[in-house]
């Protein structure tokens, strides 16, 4: 099991689309609220799960938890946004 934290600074409130790929299962939280869960057993690929979420103006936290079954694990995250975002990992 691994956790990944991304901080997204948004210039305004907006809806964005999280494009999540994972090996294997994944859970996602935005600003402390669980927004996604997939208990898949799969190899990682980009954009396997698509989740529309609300970001607030300013700092937003995106926490991903990967529950790996066997072998290597990992996560891929892209964010589709109409406004520019500043992203950082913690």
C-alpha positions as CSV (number, residue, x, y, z in Angstrom):
1,X,0.0,0.0,0.0
2,X,1.4,3.4,-1.0
3,X,0.1,7.0,-0.6
4,X,0.7,9.9,-3.0
5,X,-0.1,13.5,-2.1
6,X,-0.5,16.3,-4.7
7,X,-1.2,19.9,-3.9
8,X,-3.1,21.8,-6.6
9,X,-3.4,25.6,-6.4
10,X,-6.4,26.8,-8.4
11,X,-7.0,30.5,-9.3
12,X,-10.7,30.1,-8.8
13,X,-13.4,27.5,-7.9
14,X,-13.7,25.1,-10.8
15,X,-14.7,21.6,-11.9
16,X,-11.8,19.4,-13.0
17,X,-11.4,15.9,-14.3
18,X,-9.0,13.6,-12.5
19,X,-7.6,11.0,-14.9
20,X,-6.2,8.2,-12.7
21,X,-4.2,5.1,-13.7
22,X,-3.2,2.5,-11.1
23,X,-1.6,-0.8,-10.4
24,X,-3.8,-2.2,-8.7
25,X,-6.7,-0.7,-6.7
26,X,-7.0,3.0,-6.0
27,X,-8.8,5.4,-3.7
28,X,-8.8,9.2,-4.1
29,X,-9.6,12.0,-1.7
30,X,-9.9,15.7,-2.6
31,X,-9.6,18.1,0.3
32,X,-10.3,15.3,2.7
33,X,-13.4,14.0,1.0
34,X,-13.3,10.5,-0.7
35,X,-14.2,11.0,-4.4
36,X,-13.2,7.7,-5.9
37,X,-12.6,4.0,-5.2
38,X,-11.7,1.2,-7.6
39,X,-10.7,-2.2,-6.3
40,X,-9.3,-3.3,-9.7
41,X,-6.5,-5.8,-10.2
42,X,-4.8,-4.4,-13.3
43,X,-1.6,-3.1,-14.8
44,X,-1.2,0.6,-14.8
45,X,-2.2,2.7,-17.8
46,X,-3.0,6.4,-18.2
47,X,-6.6,7.6,-17.7
48,X,-8.1,4.3,-16.6
49,X,-10.5,6.1,-14.2
50,X,-12.1,9.5,-14.9
51,X,-13.5,11.4,-11.9
52,X,-15.1,14.9,-12.0
53,X,-14.4,16.9,-8.8
54,X,-14.7,20.4,-7.5
55,X,-11.6,22.4,-6.6
56,X,-11.8,25.5,-4.4
57,X,-9.9,28.7,-5.0
58,X,-6.4,28.4,-3.6
59,X,-4.8,25.2,-2.2
60,X,-6.4,21.8,-2.8
61,X,-5.0,18.5,-1.6
62,X,-5.4,15.3,-3.7
63,X,-4.5,12.1,-1.9
64,X,-4.2,8.8,-3.7
65,X,-3.9,5.4,-2.0
66,X,-2.8,2.5,-4.2
67,X,-3.5,-1.0,-2.8
68,X,-1.1,-3.2,-4.8
69,X,-1.8,-6.9,-5.1
70,X,1.3,-8.6,-6.6
71,X,4.4,-7.3,-8.3
72,X,5.2,-3.7,-9.0
73,X,2.6,-1.0,-8.2
74,X,2.2,2.6,-9.1
75,X,-0.1,5.5,-10.0
76,X,-0.5,8.0,-12.8
77,X,-2.5,11.2,-12.4
78,X,-3.5,13.9,-14.9
79,X,-5.8,16.7,-14.3
80,X,-8.1,18.2,-17.0
81,X,-8.8,21.8,-16.1
82,X,-10.2,24.9,-17.9
83,X,-8.0,27.2,-15.7
84,X,-4.3,26.9,-15.1
85,X,-3.2,24.9,-12.0
86,X,0.0,24.9,-10.1
87,X,0.9,21.4,-9.0
88,X,3.4,20.2,-6.4
89,X,4.1,16.9,-4.6
90,X,4.6,16.7,-0.9
